[in-house]
Amino acid sequence: MKPIVRFAPSPTGFLHVGGARTAIFNWLIARKLHGKFLLRIEDTDRQRSTEESIRQILEGLNWLGLNWDDDIVFQSARNDRHKEVVEDLLANDHAYRCFCTPEELESKRLYAEQHKINKRYDGTCRKLSREQISEFLERKMPFSVRFKIEEQKTEFTDLIHGRHQTDLTDMDDFIIQRSDGTPVYQMAVVVDDHDMGVNLVLRGDDHLSNTPKQILLYKALGWSIPQFGHLPLILGKDKTRLSKRHGATSVQEFRNNGILPEALFNFLCLLGWNPGQEQEKMSREEIIDLFEVNRINHTPAVFDEQKLAWLNSRYMVEMPFDQLLFHAEKWCKDNQYSLRPDEEERFMFYLKIIQVRSKTLTDLYDFLKIYFDSPQIYDEKGVQKYFKKEGVSELLKKLRGTLSSLDDLHFDAIDKLDGLIRQFAAEHNLAAAKVIHPLRLALTGRTESPGIFELMHILHKDKVISRIDSAVDYINNL
């Protein structure tokens, strides 16, 4: 039987990397075994669910390349169906109406606590006669609906953790429908998974305690029980659950930080899954081919942001040039930068140089700013080390004079620029570095950049001289 899996996020915030990993693993199962990957938005919490969160979740899944099959199911649109199934459970004596008020339930809880007895619901309304129920309904007394637990235990084989058994003797007859007529999570999930044909549920460990209740519902309704698998948590480096205090935790944040979708996809696949080989950078097709549920670890995975940065840098360096150009051109368009025809060849050369230096798209964009924008601020350490040295202003003025006397063609040859700067330094009895470092700071505002001679060629005469002039003005005002 081909697997039908689903990803069912609640739209109460951004797509967390833990949720993204769950979606990826489900997607891999479906693509590996030619099944279906379905998407359900669990938006029954109307107060916390937002359209913006739905948009962010869908955008995040699309950005990661997780295409889903069939139409999106919105849980909130299925309330009538949930109620219908609750009525079936009531009609078949698998559930009962509970007329206990919140105050009465709290009183029962306190009594149990004081007398050190089991705190489970005492079944008061389970014992009501038909006449009593009819009377309460006639009086329009509010009620919730509880599932009637008849079994002593549940057992199932978890795809990741193996055999799992739960003792039900201390479990409440749990509520499946609130007093306002809305279903609780357990009820809605079981109905929706059944109706969508889901036969394999792979989700986080935090849902493990829900599974016994859901199995009871499946049995009572006479429906086929899907396979269950529960993914261990993702931890921060301090081995606590990954949260905002560890840094970025949402797909959108990593996207904003310049991480590539293929790098984050690859990285999240390796969080808790062992491909059975040492190679870590893998294409989507290779991962699909290697993926097996039985290779998912049963212990939590640690989110190593340094490893993600390393993996992303590999993807950046090996990115096909046409893809790199696409990112650069989009950034230029978004920021209203344009090239003159005579700049295009040098710009392409610059892209090839900065590609190997860019660990993220953010790095790439920062390097692009060097090309288009004169420095507005200068690196503070660089200012202290190079601009505040005695005679630097005069040195840059003299260099400006030398460069302005050259024709434009001189800037087309990197080796000529190299020779000129070194000759200029020698004529002033200086090591070449004494000229190169303040010149780099003047041209870029930074102490590190692509090679200075390549940069002079790329920026060309007018930009080089203009930036030296600005730096001299800045130094003179220190």
N, C-alpha and C positions, 0 to 999 in steps of 0.2 A: 504494500500500500504506500502510495506516495505521500510524503509528509505535507500537512497543511499547518503552517505555523503562523503566529501573529505577534505583532508588537503593539502594546496597548498603553501608551503614555497618558498621564493626566496633565492637561494643559494649565498647570498652575505656575509655570516658570519656564526657564530655558531648557533645552535638551542637554541633560547632564551626561558626562562621558560614560557614567555607569549605564545609563539608559541606552546610550549610543552603542556601547559594546553588546548589550542584550539584543538590540536590533540587528547588529552586524552578525552575531552568531546565528540568530534565527534566519536571516537572509542567506547566510552561507549554507545552512541545512537545506533550505528550499532550492537554492541554485545547484547545489551538489547533487541532490537526489531528484531534480526536476519536479519539485512540488510547488506549493504556493506560499508566498509571503504576503500576509494580509496586514492591514493597518486599521486599528480601532482607536478612536479618541475617547477616553473615558472622562467625559465632561459632565458628570452628574453633580459634581460640587459646583453649583451655579455661582456661589459667592466668590470662589477662588479661581474658577476657570475663566480664561480671557481669550479673546480673539487674537490678541497679540502673541500669546503663548502658543496658540495653535499655529499661527503663521511661522513663528520661530522654529517650532518642532518640524514642520513640513519642509521649511527651508534648510534646516540642518540635515535632515534625511536625504534630501535631494542633493545637497552639497557633497555628502559622503558617497553619493552614487547608489543609494539603497532604494531602488525602484520597487514599488509594491504592486501586487496584482489585485485586480478587481477594485471596486469603488471603496472609498474610505467609509467606515461605519462610525457613526456618532452615537455613543451610548445614550445620550440624553433623548434621542429621537425614538428610543425603543421602550419607553416607560410602560406603554400599554401592554407590550408583549411580556415584560417582566411581571406585571400585575396578573396577567392571564396565567402564567406559570405558578405564581403564588396561590391563586385560586384553585388550581389543579392539586397542589399539595394539601390545601385545606380540605378539599373534597375527598381526598384519598387518605385522610387522617395521618398525614405525615407532618402536619403543622397545626398550630392552634393560635387563636387570638389571645393576646395578653392585654388585659384591661388595667393592669397595675400602673399606678401613677408614678412619676419620678420620685415623689416623696416616699411612697410606700416601698419602692425598690431600695432607696437609700436607707430606710429604716431597717429593712431585712439585712442589708449589708452590715450595718453597724451592730445589729444583734449578733450576727454570725461572728463578727470580729471580737465582740466582748466575751462571747461564750466559747471562742476558739473552736468553732465548728466550720464545716465546709461553706465557703462563701458562694457557691453556685446557686443559681436561682432555684427556689424551693418548689417550683411547679404548681403554684397556687392556681393559676388559670388553666393549667393542663387538666385539672380535676373538675372544671366547671361542667355542669349539666347542660344539655341543649336548651332547657328552659331558661337557665341563667344567662346563657349566651344571647338568646333571643331577647331577653329583657334588657340586657345591657345595650344591644344594638338598637333596640327600639328607643332607648333613652339617649341614643347618639353619643354614647361614651366613647372617647378616643381609645384606640387600641393599636398596638404593634402586632406583628405576626412572628411567632417563634417556630423554629424547626424542632420537631420532636426527635430527640436522640434515643434510639432504641438499642444501638450496638454498644459493646463494651470496648472495642478497639477498632482502629483502621490500620491497614497495611498497604504499602505500595513500594514499588522499586523505583527509586530516583535514578535518572540517567547519569547523574554525576556522583551522588553520595551512596548509591546502593539501596539496600533494604531499609525501609523506614517504617516504624511502628509507633502508633500513638494510643495511649491509654485514654479512653473517653469517660471514665467513671467520674472524673472531676470537672468535666466540661459542661458548661451551661447549655440549656436548650437555647441556641443562639438566635438572635433576631434576624429575620430575612427581609422584613419590610417595616419601615418606620411608621409612626403614627400619622405622618402626613401623606402616606401612601407611596413614598418613594422606596425603591429597593436599596438594601445595603450592598456593599461591594461584593460579598460572596455570591449573592443571588444573581446580580446583574452579570457578573463575569461568567458564571456557569451557563446561564441562558444564552449569552452572546457567543461564547465559544462553541456551544452546541449548534446554534443556528448557523454559525459561520463555517461549520464543518471542521473546526480545529481538532486535530488528533495528536498534536504534540505541543505541550506548553513548556517553553523554556524561559525562565524569568529569574529574578534575583533571589538570593537566600532569604531576604526579608519577607518573602511570601511563603516560606516553607510552612509556617504555622497555619496558614490559610488552607493548605491543601487537604488536610483531613476533613475539614468542614465541607469543602467542595466535593470531595469524593462521596460523602454522605448524601449530598444533594443529587449528584449524578445517579447514585443507586436508587434513591427514592423515586426519581423521575423515570427510571428504567432506560437511561441513556448510556451509550458507550463512554467509558472513562478514557480520557486521553492519557498519553504518556506524560510524565512530569519530570522536569529537570530543573535544578536550582543552582544558579551561578553564585559562587562565593563573592564576597564584597571586594571592592577596590579600596585599598588603603593608601594613606599618605606615607611619606618616608618614616614618620614616627610610629607607624603601625596602628594608627587610629583611622577610623572611617574617613575617607576622602571628603573634605569639605572646603568651603571658601577660605578658611584660614591657611590652607596649604597652597593657595594661589588659584590660578584659573581652574575651573571645574566644568565649564559648559563648552559645548562644541563652538558656539558663537564666539566665546572669548578666545579660543585657540585660533579660530579663523581670523579674528581681528588682530591677533598677534603675528599673523603672517605664516601660520602653519598651513601646509598644503593638504587638501582633502585626502589624497592618496597616501600621504605620510601618516596622518592621523588614523586612517582606516587600517593601514598595515600595523601601526603601533598598538591599537586597541585589540586587534586580532591576537597579538602576542601576550596580552594581559590575561594570563590564566589559561592559555592554550599552548600546547607543545606541538610544533609541527613535525617533530621527529628528525630534525636536521639542524645544523649549525647556522645555515643561512638565515638572516633576519630580514633583509630587504627582499620582498617578494611582490610579484605582480598580483593583481586581483585574481587572474586566471590560475596562477600557481597556488594561491591560498585556497581557492575553491576546490582545486584538485586534491590538495592535501588534507583538507578539513575533515575531522572525525570528532563526533561528540565524545567518544571515549578517551580522547586526548585532552579534554578539558580538565584542568586541575581541580581538586576538591578543597584546596586551601586558598585563602585570599591572595590576591595579586597586589603588588606594590607599584603605585604609579610613579615612575621615574622620569621626571620632566627633562633631565639631562639626556636620557636615552632618546626621548622624543625629539629633542633638539638635534642630536647626532643623526638620527634617522632622517629628519627633515632636511638637514644639510646635504645628505646623500642624494635625496630626491632633487634638491635644487641644482646641485652640480651636474647631475645626469639628465636634467630636463632637456628635451629636444628644443633647439633654438627657436623654432616657430612658436612653441608654447611660451617660451620666455618672452619673445617679442609680443605675443598677445597680451601678457600681463603688463608689460611696459607700456604698450600703446593704450591699453585701457586706463592705466594710471595717469598717463599724459592727458587723455581725453577728460577723465574725471576731474583733473586739476587744471584744465584749460591751458595746457602747455602745447606748443606746436614747434615743429622743426622747419627751418628753411631747407630748400633743396640741397644747398651746398653742405649742410650739416649731417645729412642722413648717413653717409658712409662712415663718418667718424663716430656717430651715435651707435651704429651697429658694432663697431670695433669696441666701443666703451661697454656695451652690453656683454660682450664675450669676456671682457676683463673682470667686470663686477660679478658675473655669474659665479665664479669660483670663490668669491669672497662673501657671498650672500648665503647665510644659513637659513634665512626665512624670506618671505616676500616683503616683510617690513624692512629688512636689511636692503633688499633690492631697491625699494622705494626711497630709502634714505640716500643711497648712492645716486639715484636719479636726481634727487634734489641738488646734489653737488653740481650736476651738469647745468641745471636750469637756473638755480638761485645763487646769487652772491651771498657769502656768509653774512648773517645778521648778528650773530654772536660768535665768539671765538672760545675754544676750549680753555678753561681757566688755568689748568696746569701748563698748557702750551704757552699761554700768555706769560706766565711767570718764568717759564724756562727759556722762551725764545724772544718774545716781543719786548720784554723788559731788559734785555741785554743791551749794554751801551753800544751805540752805533748801528743798531739794527735798522732804524728808520732810514738812515743815510745809505746803508747797504742796499736796501730794497729800492730806494730812489735811483741809485746808480744802475741797478739791475733793470729797472724799468726803462731807463734811458737806453741801455744796450738793446733790450728787446724791441723797443719802439723803432729802433733804426733798421730792424730787419724787415724784409718783405714777407708777405703772407706765405710764400712758398717755403720759407725756412721752417715754418711750423708744420709742414707736411712730412718732414723727415725726423723721426724720433731720434735717430743716431746723431743728427746734427744738433738737436736740442741738448742731448746728453753731453756732447763735446763742448758746446757753448757754455753751459753752466759750469762744467769742470774747469774750463779755461778762465772763466770769470772769477772763480774761486781762487785759482792759482795766481792770477794777476793781483789779487788783493791779499795774498799770503794767508789764505784760509783753506782749511780742509773743506772738501765739497759738502760735507754734512752741515757745516756752519751756514751754508747758503740754502741747501735743500730743505732743512727743517723749518726755518721761518717762511720760506716760499710756500711750502705745503700748507702751513697754517693760514697764510694769506689767501691761498686759492680755495681752500676747502673749509676753513674754520676748525679743522681737526688736526690731530697729531698723527693719525693713521689714515691712509688712503691708498688707492691704486698707485702704481709707480709714477713718480713726479713727472718724468719725461713723457710718458704716455699721456698723462693728464694734461700737460701743456699742449700736446698735439691735439687732443680731443677738444679742449676748450677753445684753442686757437688764439690768435693774437689779440683780438679786441677784448675778449673776456679775461684773458690773463692780465693785460695791462690795467683794465678797469678794476680788477680785484686787488691788484697790488696797490693802486691808488687809494682804494678804500681802507686797506690795511695800514698804509702809511698815515692816513688821517686818524685812524683809530689809535695808533701808537703815539702819535703826537699829542693826543688828548688824554693819555694815561696820567 
